[in-house]
C-alpha cells in the first residue's frame, strides 16, 4: 500500500461520531430505494452500497426506470444525496444540512417521479434497528464541522482500497460492500464447503463504526464455523490490534492505533500488519 493510495488521517477517531451518525442516517434513503425498487435478495444485498472512489460516494444498487437505470448515492464529505443515471452522470443532488427526514423523503420521491417511477411506493420503513437519533424525532440534519465529514470520507476510501486488496487474495471472497444496518464495510470469505457446496467455514474482514462494544471506528476479522469449532484460545498476540472473545470472537484494530502514526505510510503499514497477521491466524482457527 503506497502513500498515493492511502488518504492521510489526522483527527481523533472518537470525535467523528456526530458526522458518522448523520451519514448513517442519510444512507438509509439509499437502502430503502434498494428495498422498494431493486430485486430483493435473500441476503439483503439489494440494500447495500459500494464505495466509488472516482465520485467519492457510497452508491446504492442499480434500479430500473422507463428512462433507464439509476442509482442513489451519498457523498459523505459534504453530506449530500446524489442521483445518478446509467452513465454515472449526476441527475440531481440534495444537501441534507437543515433538512428533516420528511423533506428528504419528498425529494427522493420527486426524483423517482421524474424517471416515471412510482415514488409513492417509497417509505422510510427500516426492517432492522439502528440507534435512535434526534433526526428520528424531527430534528434537522446538521453539517456543522466539514472537517469531521471529510475525515470520515477518507476512512471510507482507505477501507475500500485495503479491504479489496486483501479480499482479492481469496477467490471465494464476496465483493466489499457497505451495509446500511451496522454501517460496516466488509467482505465475507467462505473457505470450506460441504459436499453440496454450502459454506461451512469462513472468515470476514471489515471496517466498522463505533458501537456498543468499541467507542471508535475499528477494523475487524471474525471467523465462523458451522460446527462451532472456531476456538479462540492460546492465540499468538498480534503485532497491532487485539483479540476479543466478548462481545464477539475476533480480532480488532481501533482506528486510533493507526491514526496516531506519524506518516500516511506508517498508518497504512499498521493496518496491513494487523490484517496480514489476523487473517493468517483466523485461517488457522478454522483449519485452513
Secondary structure by P-SEA (a helix, b strand, c coil): cccccccccccccccaaaaaaaaaaaaaaaaaaaaccccccccccccbbbbbcccccccccccccccccbbbbbccccbbbbbbccccccccccccccccaaaaaaaaaaaaaaaccccccccccccccccccccccccccccccaaaaaaaaaaaaaaaaaaaaaaacccccccccccccccccbbbbbcccccccccccccccccccccccccccccbbbbbbcccccccccccccccccccccccbbbbbbcccccccccaaaaaaaaaaaaaaaaaaaaaaacc
